[in-house]
Amino acid sequence: MGSYFKDHTSRSIEELVSLKGKCSVVTGGASGIGAGIVKRLAEAGSSVVVADLNLEQAENTSKEISEITGAKVIARKADVSDSLSLVEVVETCRKDFGSLDIWVNNAGIFPTTGPAIEAKDSFVDKMLEVNVRGTFAGSREAALHMDSGGVIINLASTQGLTGGPGISAYTASKHAVVGLTKSLAIELAPKGIRVVAVAPGVIDTPGVQDQLEPLKEAGIDISTITSNSLMGRAGVPDDIARVVLFLASDLADWITGATIPVDAGKLAG
């Protein structure tokens, strides 16, 4: 274990932040928080595979970020509920870039459950299939191929650290991600693999806007909802992406097993 985790005291900030020579995979990386993460990892010098169900959107995102950052960014179609497609993403990373160093389990779904007593088994099954089994499978395939250590970053949620009405299935899935992060961190440390999670609060993304559409139709001012934070504004994808970059870099080399809330103080109250 000691050969992987080192004292970086003598290294410069530039060296600690740099991801040059590394390959990252971001699931669900075509839009929203995922696209923000891809951009920051690419800016730090990493080659990135954008793995997403929407291949056309992933290709557009990859091209745009590659042009902006100068990094190698490529798109691959992937369904996190299909382990075989994740294996193919791993092979792309290793074949095209020589290694797999950073894996971000960002893909997930977050439809509102409604009253738990009305939730159908099929709805709960889908939530757990994508958010839990998808995260588990992505972590497993990444760990199998991180030959020289690496970092696995899971996207949890503040709902994985608390609870609330109307979102019981989603809350259950994200609590599972937090627990999985802890267990994998313990299990994978001897391989030099850190496992951490980020727990976003409300982030203004197209997906969140879609979820709030019924509230708009009911005449509710959703801008008040999304901006209701100690920081006085809604979160944006880059608020999460910057934290993911920190955790992926050697700046965070002594952090594993933790879930970091990024919520503008939501959990403080």
N, C-alpha and C positions, 0 to 999 in steps of 0.2 A: 504494500500500500504506500509506503514511504516514497517509492520511486515516482509516483504519480503526483502526489500533493506536496508542493514545495513552498518554502518561504520565498516570497517575491519582493521582499523589502528593498532590494537594491535595483529593482527594475523601474523604468520610467513609466509615467502615466500612459504615454503613447504606446509603449510595448504592451502594457497590461490590457489596454482596450482593443488593440489590434486583433483581428481575426484572419489575417492574411494566411493563405495556405490551408484554410479549413473549409469544409463543406457542411452546409446546414440544410436541413429539410424543414419546411414549415407546412403542416397540413392545414387545409382551409386557408391557404395563403393568397387566394385570388382577390380578396376584397376585405374591407373592414379592418379589424385589428390585425388579421393575418398579413394583409398587404403592408400595413405599417411596420410590422415586425420584419418582413422581407427587406424593406427599404433600409432599415437601420442596420441589419446584419450585413447587407451588401455594402453599405457605406463604410463599415468597419473592415472591409476587405474579404469577407467570406464569399465563396461561391454558394449559390442558393438554388435548391430545387423547390419550386412552388407546386405543391401537390394538392389538387383540388378536384372535386366532382365536375366543376364547370371548366372544361379544358380551354374553351375559347377565351373566357375571362382570365384564366391563369396565364395564357399565352400573351394576352394584351398587357397584363400586369408585369410579366417577366420582361417583355420588350421595353416597356416604359422605364422600369427601375434600372435595367441594364444600361439604357441610354443615359440616365441621370447619374448613375454611380460609376459606370465603367466596369462594374463587376460582371462575372459570368452568372447569369440568372436564367434558368430554363424551367419550362412547365411540363408537368406530367399529370395525367388523369389519375386520380386515386379516390377510392371509397374506403374510409377508415373502418367500415363494418365488414370489409372484405380483406382478410389478412394477405391473400395472394397479391393484391394490388399494392400493398405496403411493401411486400418483399421486392416487387419490381421497382419501387421507388428507391429502396436501399441499394439495389444493384445499379441503378442509374447513377447514384451518387458515387459509388465506389468505382464504377467503370469510367465515368466521365471526369471525375475529379480526384480519384485515387484514395479517398478515405471518407469516413462518415464521422463527424466530430460533434455536431449539434443537431438535436432533434426537438422540434417544438410541436407538441400536441395541441394545436390550436383549434382544429375542426370540432364543431359541436353544434347542437341544436338547443333552442331555448323557448319553445312555445309555452304559453301560459297553460297550466294544468286546469285551472278552474277548481271547484270544490273537489277534494280528494274522493269523496263518496260517489262522485259522478265520473271519475276517470276510468277509462276502459283499459283492460289489460294490454291491448295492442298499442295503445298510446304510451304506457309505461315501458313496455318492452322496447319500443323504438328509442325512447329517451336513454334507457340504460345501454342499449346496443351501441349507439353512437358515442355517447358521452363517457361511458365507463369501459365497455369492451373495446371501443376504438382506441381510447387512451392506453389501455392495457396492451393491446396488440401492437400499437405503435412503439411503445416503450420496449416491449419484448424484442421486436425486430431490430430496433436501434441498438439495444444492448448486445445482441448477438454479433453485431458487426462493428462495434467500437473497439478496434483492436488495440488502440493506444490510449484508452480512456476517452472521456467525452462528457457531454452535458445533455441531460434530458429535461426539458422544461414543459410543464403541464399548465394548461389554462384552466384554473378552477374558477371561483367566483366568490364574492362576499357571501353569497347564499350557501356556499360550502362551509362557512364559518358561523352561520347563524340560521335563522328560519323565517318563515313568513307564510301568510295564507295565500292560497290560490296557485302556488308554485311547488307543491310538494314533490312531484316527480323530478323536477329540475333540481330542487334542493337536495334530494337524496342522491342524485347522480354526482353533484359537485362535492358533497361530503365524501363520497366514495373516492373521488379524484384526490382529495386532500389526504385521505388515509392511504391510498395507493402510493402517493408521493413519499410518505414517511417510510413505508415498508420497503419500497424499491431503493430508497437511499441507503438503508441499512444493508440490503442484500447486494447492491452493486458497488459499494465503496471499495471492496477488495479488487475490483476490476478497474479502479480509477475513474469510475463514472459517478458524477454528481447528479442528483435528481432533485429538482426544486419546482415550486409552483407559484404562479401569480394569480391573485384573486382580484379581478377587476370589479369596481362598482359599476354604476350606470355609465356606459360609454355610448356616445352618439354615433351610431352606425346605421346603415340602411336596414339591417336586420332588426335593430331595436325600434327604429321608426315604424317598421311594418307591424311590430308587436303593439305599438301604441296607437295604431291607426283607429281601432275601435273607440279609443278615448277621444281622438280628434273628432270623430263623427258625432260623438255625444256632446261636443262643445267644450271639452275640458282643455285647458291650456297646458299642453304637454311641455312647453318650454320651461314652465315653472317646475315641473317634475324633474326634467333632465338637468336643470341648473341648480337644484336644491342641494347644495353642498357647502361645506365650510369655505371652499375656495371660490364660491360664487359663480361657478360656470359648470357646464356639463363636461365630462371627460371626453377626450378624443382618442382615436386609435394610437397616436404617437405617445400619449401618456403611458400606455401599456408597453409600447415597443421599446421605449428608452429603458424601462426596467428589465425587459427581456434581454436587451443588449448587455446591460450590466451583469445579469446573472449568467449569460453565456460567456462572458469574458473572464480573464484571469483576475479581474478586480474582485470577483466573488468566489475565488478559488477555495475559500474556507467555509463556504455556505453549502449545505446539503440537507435535505429532509424538511426544509422550511417552506411555508406558504406565505408569500408577501402580499398583504392587502394593498391595493392601489385604488383608493376609493375617496380621495379628498376628505378623509375624516369621517366617513359614514359610520364605521364601527366604533368610533370614539364616543359617540353619543348613545 
